[in-house]
Amino acid sequence: MVEAGPLLIIGGHEDKEGDREILETLAKLVNGGRLVIATIASKEPEGYFDSYKDAFDALGLTDLVELYVEERSDSGTREALATLEGAAGVFFTGGDQLRISSLIGDTAIEQRILEIHAEGGLIAGTSAGASVMSETMLVKGPSAESYRLGDLHMAPGLGLMRDVIIDQHFAERGRYGRLMGAVAHNPRLLGVGIDEDTALLVRGRTGEVLGAGAVYVVDGEGVTHSNVAEARSECALSIHDVRMHVLSGGDAFDFASRRPRVPERTGPRR
């Protein structure tokens, strides 16, 4: 039985001109195969494909094609599906995650992307493309302030990674409050916040952190109190006994046991 492929979940603004650690990892995972760059999340995708083409060309990955649909009705066309033929991986770029889910959710394109993943192919996403990976995704909510009840909007994602909810541009935009709010609403889910130029490489039920920033995992399993169900909509969130793990490059997280792993290191850390 073929194992499902890896997921590369990127917090946005990944380095395209320096050491390109995250994009280099993506290129290695595709291993010379065809990469489909899905610019669906953007209303104005011009320039997205070209910027990634330049970055991947420098890394030796040249078999690139763009997937874009203007309307949901385009998601079942022969032309759109042909873009995915022979793909070793699919990479969702940034924009609005609701565009991705509303335009390709429950369509032939989504089904083919799920098949590529199930057959061992890589699925990657940055910014909006990261949020859409989860079964339930954050659509919008306040940044850089405490979460107030009623301010959060969630929707179904692509379901590539279950039992988590993902946020991006995390520390840079101060999204701690809204991720706490998402976990308070869905305590069975782990909240995963990913900084810019940082990624979580998920194989099976284990994720490894790559890049310059951190990944934050919020676990509500042990919460003893929250005011989500009782308080007025304008009240600030109250939540007790929530657990948070902060992981940096090289650290790993076991999503089955809900515990971090610290790998052995033989030399100085960069």
N, C-alpha and C positions, 0 to 999 in steps of 0.2 A: 504494500500500500504506500502510495506517495504521500509524504508529509506536506502539509501546507507550507507555503513559502514564508519568508520573513516579512515583517512590517518595519519600515523605517519612518518614525514619527518625529517630525522636525518642528521646533518651536517658532520658526520664521527667521528671516534675515540671515540665512546660512551664508558663510563666507564663499564667495564666487571667484575671488581674485588672489587670495593669499595661499595658505597651505591647503585650503578646501578639504579639510578632513572628512566632513560629512558627505560631500558630493563624491569624494574619492571612494568612500565606503560604498555609496550607492553604485558607482561604476563597477566596483569589484563584485558586488552582489549580482549585477546583471551579467558579468563575465563575458563581455563581448557580444551579447545578444541585443535584440532590439528593445529600446526603451520608448514607451509611449508617454509623451508629456501632455497631460490633460490640463488645459487652461480654462476649464469650464467654470471655475469659481469667479472669474472676472467678467464683468460686462464689457470691458474694453481690453481684450487680451493681447493687443498689438504690442510687440516688444518682449513679452514674457518668454516665448519660445526662443527667440534669438539670443536673449541673455543667457539662457541655460545652454543653448547650443554652443556658444563661445566657451563657456566654462567646461562643458563636457568634452569638447574638441581638445582642449588643453590636457585633459586626462585620458585621451585616447579612445573615448567612447563616441563613435560617429554615426551609429545606426539609430537615428532619432526621428520620430514622427510626432506630429501634433494632433491631439484630439480636442475638438471644440464643437459644441452644439449651441445654437442660438435659441432654440425652442425645444420643449419636451418632445414634440412630434419628430424632431430630427434624430432622437435617440434610438429609433428602430430602423433607420435607413441602412441600406446595403453599404453605402459609402462610409458611414460612421463605424459600422462593425468591421469593415475591411481594415480600418486603421489599427485594430487590435490583433489582426492576424499575425501569428508568429512572434507575439510579444513575449519577451523574457521578464518584463516588468512594466508597471504603470506608475507614473509620478504625478500626483495632483499638486498644482501650484496654488498660490494664495488668492485671496479675494473674499468672497462671501460663501461660507459653507452651506447656507441654505440654497444657493443656486445649484450646488452639486447634487444635494439630496432631492431637490424638487425637480430638477431636469432629468436626472438619470435613475432615480429611485424606482425600483420595480419595473425596469425596462430591460430590453435585450442587452444594452450596454452594461448595465449593472451586473446582470447575470454572467456575461462574458468575463468581466473583471473578477467576479467571485470565483469563476472557474479557473482563471489564470492563477489566482492565489492558491486555490485548492490543489492545482497541479504542480505547485512548487515555485511559482513565479513571485517576484518581489512586488509588493505594493508599498509605495512611499507617498508621503504627503507633507507639505510645509504650510504653516499658518492655518488657513481655512482647510487645507488638505489634511492637516493633522486632526482637527476637531471632528471631521466627518468620519474618521476611522471607527469611532465607537458606536455602540448600538443606540445609545442616547447621547445626543450632542448638545453642547452649549451653543446657542445662537447669538444671544447678546445679554448683557448685564453690565452693571456699573463697574468701573475700574478705579483704583486708587482711593477707595473709600470703603467703609463698612457696608456689608450687604444689608439691604432693607427688604423686608418680606414683600413679595410681589414684583420685585425688580428683575427677576430672572426669567429668561425665555429659553426653553429647550425644545428639541424636536428629534425625530428618529434620524440616526445616521446610517452609514452603510453596514454596520454590524460586523466589521472585520475583526474588531477586538471587543469581546464581551466583558461585562461586569466592571467596566471603567467608564469614566467621563473625562474628556481631555480638554485642557485649555492651553493656549499658546501665548507667545510674547509675555510670559508670565510675570517675572520679576520686573521687567522693563515697564509694564503698564499697570503694575500694582494690583494684580487680579486675585490676590489671596482671598478677599472677602467673598467674591462671587463663586470661587471654587468651594469654599466652606459652605456657602448657601446651597450649591448643587448637591453636596454630600448630605447636608441636613435634609434636603428633600428626598434623597435617594440613598439612605445609609447603607444599603447592600452594595452600592457601587464604590469603588476606589476612585478618588479624584486624583488626576495626574496633571500637574502643571509643568510646562516645559519652557525654559528660557530661550531667548533668541540665540542663534548659532549653536544650538544644542539639540541633540536627538536621542530618542530611545529606540534602540534596535531590538525588536521583539522576535524571538524564536520560540515557538511553542508557548509556554507560560512564563518565560523568563525574559526580562528586558535589561539590556546593558546601555549605560549612558555614554554618549560620545559628545565631544565638542567642548566649547569654552565655558558654558554656564552650568546650571543645575537643573535637576528634575525633582519636583516636589510631589510626594505621594500622601494624600490625605485619606485616613482610614477612620470611618465612622462606626465601625463594628462595636466599639466599646462605649459609645456615647450613652450617657445616663440621663441627659435632659436636652431638649431643644424647644424653642417656642414657635416653631414653624406652623403648627396646626392651631395654636391658640391665639397668637398675637394679632393685632391689627396690621394691615398691609404696610403701613408706613413705619412700623417699629423696626429697630435694628435687630439683627439675628443674635440670639443667645444659644450657645451650644457648649455643653460641658463634656470633658473627658474625651475630646477628639485627639487622635494621634497623627503626627506628621513626621515623615521621613524626608530628609534632604540628601540627594544623591548627586555626586559630581562624576566627572569623567573616569571611567573604569569601574565604577560601582555598578551593582546589578540588583534587580528586584525580582523576587519569586512571587508571581501573582497568584499561584495556587495556595501557598502558605501565608501570603500577605506579609512577607518579611524581606528585608534587604539582605544582600550578600556582599561582603567585602572581599574582593579577590586578593590572592597573595601577590605581593609586588616584590620584585627582586632588585629594583634600582630606584633612583630618585624619580619622583613624579613630575611631569611637565607642569 
